[in-house]
Amino acid sequence: MRTDPWSDDPCPIARGMAVIGQRWSVLIIREALLGRSRFSDFREELGGASDVLSARLAELVAAGILETVDYREPGDRTRSAYQLTEAGRDLVVVLGAIGQWGYKHADRRRGTPYRFVDGDGEPVTAGFHRHDGAVVADAEVRLVPKSVRR
């Protein structure tokens, strides 16, 4: 796995970016959330060079976002499929927030083929909640040093 200067940063945002901040990483995770698991599926959906895709998949496995599971098609050699780990599945809220931002602020002329839904198929949004479950408006949320209480 490649080393990143952010890996040892005390900021969890920096440490998170050390894991998912590489080109293609978030899109690989998106495809895994959509149910893709084979190298050929990722390559078909994302394009790009095979060596770059291989490197990103290996980095996501080393970071604990994906795990490999062997499979074998009849008459073919054993290959590895990629499945999200619990840590990988926890990124759904991160991708949901990125998607919401992109839909609101990035070029929307082409629409979107994706949406986030709950188990009943109802649309959902990412957002902040207090420990008691109360929803907090985005405008009320701020990032502060840990030592600051208010």
N, C-alpha and C positions, 0 to 999 in steps of 0.2 A: 504494500500500500504506500502511496506517495505520502510524504510528510508535508504538512501545511503549517505555516507560522501561527495560524489561529488555533491549532489543536490544543495548545496549553494555555490559551487566554482564559482569564477568570470569567469573562463574559459568556453566558450561555448562548447568546446570539452568534458570537464569533465562533464558538465551538460547533454550533449547529451548521454554520456556513462552511466550516472545514470539512464537514461530512457531505452536505448536499449542495454546496456552492459551485461545484465544477460543472462546466458545460455538459449538458445531456442528463445529468444526474436526476434532476427533478422530473424531466420528461420520461425517463426510465421508470421512475416511481409512479408517475401518472399511468403509464401503460400497464404496470403491474397491478395498480388499483382497478384498472379496466379488465383484468383477468389474463393479461398476456404473461407467458412464463418462459417461452422458448427464445433462444438467441435469434432464430430466424424470424420470429414474430416481432421482436424489438427492432431488428434491422429493417424489416419490411415497413413497419409503421414510422420509424424515425429516420431512416436513411442513414447517411454518414458512413464513415470508414469503419470497417469491421474491427480494426485494431483499437480504435478509440472506444467503440462500444464494448469490446472485451475488457479494456482497462477500466471503464466506468463500472461495469458489472462486478468485476473483481474488487474494486474499491468499496462498492456498496455491500458486498458480501463481507469483506474484512471489517467494515464499520458496523455490522450487525443489522443492516437495513433489509438485506435479502439473505436467503439461505439457498443452497443448491440441493436439489433432489434429483437423483438419477432416474432416468426413464429409458426405455428401449422400444423402438418401433419394430415390429416383426421384420426380420431379415436385415436389420440395420445395427450399427454399433451402439453401445450405451452412450447416452448424452446427458448433460445436466440441464435441468429446468430451474428456474429461479422463482422463489416464492417469498412474499413479504413476511418478515418476522413481526412480532408484536411491535417492536420499535418502528418498523416500516409502516405497519398499519396505523400507528399513532400519528404518522405524517399526514393523514387524510385532512385533518383540520388545517394544517399548514397549507396544503395545496388548495383547500377550499378558500382560505383567506387570499391566497395569491390569485386564484381564479376570480373571486369577487372583485378584487382590486383591478385586475386586467379587464374585466367586463365593464367596470365603471369608468376607468381612466385611459385604457388603451384603445386603439382603433377597433371599433365594433362593426364596421361596415359589412364584414363577411359573416357575422353571427357567430354562434358557437355550437359545436356538435355535442357538448357535454353539459351536464348539470349534476348537482349533488342532491341526493334524495335519501329519505329515511327508509326503514324497512317496509313501510306501506307505500313507497313510491312518491311520497309528498316532498316537494322541494324544501331544502334546508339551507341555512346560511351559517357562516362561522361568526363568532362574536365572543365577547367577554361576559363572564358571569362571576359574581362574588362567591365566596365559599358557601353562603346560604342559598345559592341558586338564582339570586336576583340578577336580571340582565342589566348590564352597564353599557350605556351608549358609548360608541367609539370616541366621540368628542370629549368624554369625561375621563378617558384613560390616558395616562402619561407614564413614561419610563423615568424612573428615578434611581439614584444610587440606593443600595440595600439599606444603608443607615438612615435614610430619610423615611419617616412614617407618614407624612402628610404632604 
